[in-house]
Amino acid sequence: MSDPATHPKAPESTLNIGMREFVAMMAAIFGLQALGIDIMLPALEQIGTFYQIADPNDQQWIVVAFVLGFGFPQLIWGPVADRYGRKILLQCSLVGYAIFGIACMFAPSFEMLLLFRLLQGISCSGTRVSAGAIIRDVSAGRAMARIMSLVFTVFMVVPILAPGIGTLIIALMGWPWTFGMLGVFAFLVFFWTAFRLPATMKEPRPINLANVVDGFRRVFSHRTSFGYMCASGVIFGSLFAFIAASEQVFDEVFDRADLFWAYFAGIAGGLAVMNYLNSRVVEQLGMRRISHTMVIIFILSAGLNLAYMQFIGQNFWVFYTLFIVSFACFGMMGANFASLALEPMGDIAGTANAVYGFFTSTGASLIGLFIAQQFNGTVIPILIGFVGLGLTSLTIILITERGKLFEIGAGKA
């Protein structure tokens, strides 16, 4: 059995809003990242043509610039959130996200577009740190994993719908509005949180060099927190690799660009279903048992996909079916990995969430970019990367857990 301390009261006993509204609000905030990446995927080719990009692989930088901006600044926003509160950081970040989204519409060059995307990613990182710290403020352990799963379930609707929405926006208003709508959505979330979200931080933590260094030292020296941060950062590299190269895979490899949005929605739908399933079973089965199993399934499904594509042929429906299986595993890894990493860091939730976000965004995006850049007109390099990242993540987990998988005991989750 797990420690009873890991089962705190539900958010509605701490906040002045109900569970459903709280989950929806946090999902909307988390969704800013997914929306900022996915809504313009159908527009990448048109953007490349508009800016006269010679190498189609360079289009990936529109996604990667945002993700890179999203990563490192979290290390700054974490101590800020612990000192000044989650809500003020959230509000300022939402304004920045909206402004730079609108600026992307009018970028005079590809280089300026990438700069605005970088700055938008920096703003988005502040929303991510704030939301993660808020959830940790009001929950912990398996209860936190359940809430995170519900949040991920709702916000996974974003990548299901975003490419289709982007396609519709392009048809009605042109590709620049794929960026403009990000600004509109951010302003809506700004007003929602301004009027409905109360402050959740219990005690401010002064910002000084000693406190900041001590906060980072605690995160990096805690075996479980640091281990699951690293494991997440590695395996999530495969997620970013696919997002960066997804349009090329469906267009150049399988000649199915016309229904790209629908196939992308199918993959995201598998993620959403598994996130919801995790929210239903995690308090009974535990975070370790579920997430460790999913890592193994990810490795096996990616390995089978690689073997088929390499030795039999690049059949779309075989690839797509196994790909859905592989990516569905993230639905039962993400929330559990995050909860395992953040559970011991309640009093420095902002700093810990910032470090976790850095590992699972900047680290993962750099790994993902490297894999995506190996694209050669086949899916082989990407699948090789997936198998390698899965095995590396499993190795990190084995080291973290001292060679024991699925363990549930006193104080275990």
N, C-alpha and C positions, 0 to 999 in steps of 0.2 A: 504494500500500500504506500501511496505517496504521503509526504508530510502534509498534515491538515493545513499548515500555513500557506500551502500553495493553492488553496481554494478560498479566495477572498470573496467578499460580497460582490454582487453584480454591479455594473456601472450605474444602473438606475438608483441604487441606494447612495451613491456618492454624488451624482450629477442631478441637475434639475430637469433633465430630459430623459425620455424613455430609452430602453435598449434599442428599439428599432431605429429611432431617429439617430441615436449615437452611432450605431453601426453604419447607417447610410451616410452620415456626415463624414466619418473617418474614411469610408470607402471613396467618397467624392474627393477627399484630400489626397489619398493614395492614388486615386485614379488620374490625377494631374500628370503623374509620371508616365503611366501607360498611354494616356491620351496624347501627351507631348511626343511620344515615339510613334504611335500606331496610326494616327489620323492622316498623316501625310505619306504613308507608305505607297498608296496608289499614285501619288503625285511625283514620286522620285524621278521617273523617266522624263516627265514634262519639265520638272525643275532643271534637270541636267541639260535638256535641250535649250531651255530659256537662257541658261548661263553658259551654254556652249562648252560643256564639260566633255573632254575627249575620252577619258577612261571611265566606262560605266561603274567600275568599282569605287570611283571617287564619290559617287552619289551616296555611298554608305556614310560618309562623313556628316551628312545632314542629321543622321541618327546618332552617330558616335559623338559629335560635338556636344549635343545635349546631354548625353550620358556622362561624358567626361566632366562637364560643368556640374553635374549632379553629385559627383563623388567627393572630391577633396574638401570642398567648403563645409561639408557636414562636420568635419573635425573642428571647425570654428563655431558653427551654429550650436553644437552640443553644449559647451560651457555657457554660451549665451542663453540657451534655453534653461539651464540649471540656475542661472543668476537672475534673469529678468522675467522668466515665465514663458510658458509655451504659447500662450495666445498672442502676445505682442509680436513674437517672432513669426508666428503663423500669418498674422494680418499683413505685416510688412512684406513677407515673402510672396503672398498672393498678389499684392499690388505689382511687385517686380515681375512676376510671372506673366501677368496680363500685359504690362507695358512692352516687354520684350517680344511677346507673341505678336502683338500688333506691329511692332517695328520690323519683324521678319517679312511682313507683307510688302514693305517698301525698300528692302535691301537693294542697293544699287549694284552690288557685285556678289559673286559667290562667296568671296572672302568675308564680306560684311554679313551675309546671311549666316555663315558659320559662327561669326562673333556674336551675333544676336542669339543664336541657338545656344552658344556656350553660356551667355549671361542668363538666358531663360532657365537653363539647367541649374545654374547656381541658385537662382530664386526658388526653383522647385525643391532643391535640397533642403531649404529651410522649412518648407511645408512638410517634408518627409520626417525630418527630425522632430518637429513639433508634434505631429500626429502619433508617431511611435512612442514618444515620451508621455503623451496624454493617456494612451492605452495602458502603458506600464504604470502610470499614476493610479489608475483605478482597478488594476487587476494584476495577477501574477500566476506563474506556473501553468497548470493545465487549463485553468479558467482563462488565462491570457491567450493560450493557444486556441481555445474555442472561439474567443472574440476575434482574434486575428484571422481565423479561418472564415468566420462569417464576413468579416471585412473584405478578405480576399475574394470570397465568393461573389459579393456584390460588385467589387471593382473589376473583377474579371469579365463582367459584362462589357466593360470599355473596349478591350481588344477584340471582343466578339463583334461589337457594333462599329468600332472606329473605322476600319477600312471601308466598310459599306457607307458609313456617314461621309467619309472623305471622298469616296467616289461620287456621292450625290452632291456634295459641296462643289467639287470640281466641275460637274456637269452644269450646275445652276449658276455658280458665281466665279469659277476659275480657281486654279490651285493656290493663289495667295491667301484665299480665305480659309484654307486648311490651317493656316497659322492664326488668322484673325479670330476664328472661333475659339481658339485656346484662350485668348484674352477675354472673350465674352464669358466663357465658362468660369474662369478664375474670378471674375468680378461677382458672379452669382454666388460662388462659394464664399467669397469675402463677406458679403452681406448676410448670408446664412449664419456663418460662424460669429459674426459681430454681434448679432442679436440673440443667438441661441446657446452659444457655448460659454460656460463659465470657466473661471480659472481653476486649474486642477493641481498645480504645484503646491506642496505642503510647506516646505521651508526653502527659501532661496539659498544658493551656495555661492559665496562671494567669488568673484573672478580675480584671482591673483596667480602668479606663476606657480606657487607651491600647490595650490588647489588643483590647477589645471594639470600639472605634471602628475600629482597624486592620482587624479581621476584616470588619466590614460595609463598610468602604471598599474592600477588595479585591474583595468580591463585586460591589458596585455599579459598580466601575470596570472590571471585566473585560468586554470587549465580548461574548464568547460566552456567559459565564455569565448576565450581566444580560439580554442579548437573548433567550435561550431561556426565561428565567424569565418575562419579559413576554409572550412569544408563548404560553407555556403558560397563564398566568393569564387571558389574553384568551379563547382558544378554549375553555378548560375552563369558561368562563362558560355556554356552551351546555349543557354536561352538567348543571350545577346548575340551570339554568332548567327543563330537562325534568324533573328529579327533583322539583323543587318543585311543578310544575304537572301532573305525570303523571297523578295520579288524576282531576283535572278533565278532562284531555284525553280519557281513555278513558271517563269517565262522562258528562260533559256534552256533549261533541262527538260521540262515536261510540256512546254508550249500550252500552258493553261492560264495565261495572264488575265483572260477575260473573266474568269471566276475566282481570281486571287482572293478577293474579299470573303467569298463563301468558304473556301478551303481554310483560310486563316481563322475564320470564325469557328470552324469545326475543331481546330487545334485548341483555341482558347476555350471553347465550350467544354472540352475534356478537362481542362484545368479547373474550370469553375465547378464542375460536378464533383471533382475530387476534393476541392477545398470545402465544399458543403459537407461531403461525407466525413471529412476530417473533423469538422465541427461537431458531428453527431457521435463520433466514436472515441475522440482523443481522451476524454475524461475517464473512459473505461479501459482503454488499451494502453495509454501512455504515449508520450512524445517519442521516446527512444525506439520503442518497438515498431511504431508506424514508420518513422522517418528512415530508420536503418533498412527496413524491408523495401521501401521505395527506392533507395539508392541502388540496391541490388537489382531490382526489376528494371530500373533505368539502364544499368550496364548491360543486362541481358537483352533487352529489346533493341538497344542501339547496336549491340554486337551482332545480333541476328540480322538487323537491317543492313549493316555493313557487309556481312557475308553474302547476303542475297544480291545486293547491288553489285558487288565486286565479281562474284563468280557465276551468277545466273543472268543478271541484266537489270537495267534501271526501269523497273516496272512501277508506274505511278501509284497504283492502288496498294501494292505491297509496301512501298515506301511510305505512303500517306497513313496507312493503318498502323504500322509499327511506330511511325512518328507521333501519332496521337497517343499511343501507349506510353512512349518515352516522356512526352511533355505532360501527360496527365500526372506523372509522378511528382512533378513540381508542386502540384496542388496539395500533396501530403508531406512535402518536405519544407516548403517555405515558412509557414506559420510555426511549425514545430522547431525548426532550426533557430528561428528568431527568438522564440520563447525560451529555449534552452540556453541561448547565449545571454539573454537579458535578465533572466530570472534572478541571478545573484547580485544584480546591480541596481536595486530599487532606488537607493538614495542618490544615485548619479545616473538616472535614466536617460537624461538628455545626452550626456557624454557617451554612455555606453551605446545608445541607439545611433549616435553619430558615427562611432567607430564601426559598428555593424553595417550601417548603411554605406560607409566608404568601401568596406571589403566587398559587399555584394553589389556595388555599382561600379566604382572606378576599377577595382581589381577585376571584376567580372567582365566589364566592358573592354578592357585592354586585352584580356584573354580572348574574348569573343571576337574582337576586331582582328587579332592575329589569325584566328581560324577562318573568319569570313574572307580575309584577304587571300587565302589559299584557294578560293573558288576558281575552278578551271573548266567550268562547263559541265561538271559532273557533281554528284552529291558525295563522292568518296572522301574528299578531304574533310568535309564537315562531319561526316559520320565517324571518321578516324578520331577527330577532335573530341567528339562526344564520348566515345569509349575511353579515351585517355583521361578526360576530365572526371568521368565517373569513377574510374579506378583510383585516381589521385584523391578524390574526395573521400572514398571509402577508406583509403589508407590513413588519411588524417583522422577520421572518426575512430579507427582502430587504435591509433596512438593516443587520442584524447581519452578513450574509454579503457585504456590499458589492455587492449586485445579482446575486450568483451563487447559483443553486440547484443541488442535487445534486452539489456539488463534492467530489471525493475526491482528495487529493494528499498530499504529505509532511506528516505530523502531523495529517492529517484523519481523521475517524472516519466 
